[in-house]
Structure formats: C-alpha cells, structure tokens
Amino acid sequence: MRDTMYFPRVVDSELNELLLHVPAVLIDGAKGVGKTATAEQRVSTVIRLYDPAERAVIAAAPPKPLSGPDQFFSTSGSDCP
C-alpha cells in the first residue's frame, strides 16, 4: 500500500520505539492528518474493514493472532456496520 510518497510525522520515532515493546497500538486523531499513512508504513498486512469484500473475508475466517514481526493494520470507516 506504499504507492504514494510518505511525509514523516513527529510521532514516527515514538511509534517505532513503542512497537518494539507492545503488540498493538491505537492511533487516534482528527480526520486527514495521516493516521492511516503512518500505520501503513509499519505493517505487512492491511485490512480495510470499510471495504465490504475485505470485511466478508474476515467474517468468514477471522485472522489468527500474529506472533513475531508480522503485523497487521485494521482500519474502519464511519460506514462500517
């Protein structure tokens, strides 16, 4: 998903350090400030819960907990049920 230019944010170094010590983080903030782009820089899999097709796949076979360096990012939109 890294097809566009990423502009580093102030939170990047703190997030990088935090992800060495915790299994998950929640990135919260105003719309349009780069939360999704920031998260996508650090994961191997993106699950877009606002996409009906991706949501159906997850509903049919929920992902198993990940271990090791594998990470995934799940994003929801206001249109998610």
Backbone torsions as a table, in degrees:
resi	resn	phi	psi	omega
1	MET	NA	9.9	-175.7
2	ARG	-95.0	52.0	-175.9
3	ASP	-91.0	-6.2	177.5
4	THR	-117.2	162.0	-179.3
5	MET	-69.0	132.1	179.0
6	TYR	-98.3	131.1	176.7
7	PHE	-102.8	115.9	-178.3
8	PRO	-54.7	145.6	179.2
9	ARG	-115.1	161.4	-179.8
10	VAL	-58.4	-35.3	-175.1
11	VAL	-76.4	-11.8	-173.8
12	ASP	-54.6	-50.8	-177.0
13	SER	-65.4	-38.2	178.6
14	GLU	-66.6	-41.4	178.9
15	LEU	-65.6	-42.4	177.4
16	ASN	-58.1	-45.1	179.3
17	GLU	-66.1	-44.6	-178.7
18	LEU	-61.0	-40.8	-177.8
19	LEU	-68.1	-12.9	173.8
20	LEU	-74.6	-18.4	-170.4
21	HIS	-120.5	-14.2	-178.5
22	VAL	-129.1	151.4	-177.9
23	PRO	-79.9	-16.9	-177.3
24	ALA	-155.5	152.5	173.2
25	VAL	-137.6	155.8	174.3
26	LEU	-113.2	125.0	177.1
27	ILE	-104.4	116.3	-176.3
28	ASP	-121.3	144.7	178.2
29	GLY	170.8	-179.5	-178.5
30	ALA	-64.6	155.6	178.4
31	LYS	-64.9	136.7	172.9
32	GLY	83.0	15.3	-178.2
33	VAL	-99.6	-2.9	176.1
34	GLY	107.1	18.5	179.7
35	LYS	-60.0	-48.4	-178.7
36	THR	-65.0	-46.5	179.7
37	ALA	-61.0	-40.6	179.2
38	THR	-63.7	-45.4	-179.9
39	ALA	-65.8	-42.3	-177.2
40	GLU	-62.5	-21.9	178.5
41	GLN	-70.6	-15.5	-170.3
42	ARG	-117.2	6.1	-173.6
43	VAL	-125.3	161.7	177.6
44	SER	-99.4	-19.9	-178.0
45	THR	-136.7	137.2	176.6
46	VAL	-119.0	129.9	175.9
47	ILE	-116.2	115.6	-178.9
48	ARG	-97.4	97.9	-176.2
49	LEU	-68.4	-15.3	176.6
50	TYR	-80.3	-9.6	177.7
51	ASP	-89.6	115.0	-176.7
52	PRO	-55.1	-37.2	-179.6
53	ALA	-66.2	-45.0	179.1
54	GLU	-67.9	-37.8	178.9
55	ARG	-63.4	-38.9	179.4
56	ALA	-65.5	-39.3	178.3
57	VAL	-63.2	-44.4	-179.8
58	ILE	-66.4	-39.7	179.5
59	ALA	-64.1	-36.4	-178.9
60	ALA	-74.1	-35.1	-177.9
61	ALA	-148.0	84.7	-179.5
62	PRO	-55.9	142.3	-179.2
63	PRO	-66.4	146.0	174.9
64	LYS	-76.1	152.4	175.9
65	PRO	-55.7	138.8	-178.8
66	LEU	-91.0	150.0	175.9
67	SER	-131.0	162.9	179.8
68	GLY	72.5	-151.4	-173.5
69	PRO	-77.3	-9.7	179.4
70	ASP	-65.8	134.5	179.4
71	GLN	-136.7	151.6	172.4
72	PHE	-137.0	159.0	-177.7
73	PHE	-123.8	126.1	178.0
74	SER	-113.0	127.3	179.8
75	THR	-123.0	140.8	178.2
76	SER	-119.1	156.4	177.8
77	GLY	-118.2	169.1	-178.2
78	SER	-65.7	-16.6	-179.7
79	ASP	-90.1	3.0	178.7
80	CYS	-72.7	140.3	177.5
81	PRO	-71.5	NA	NA
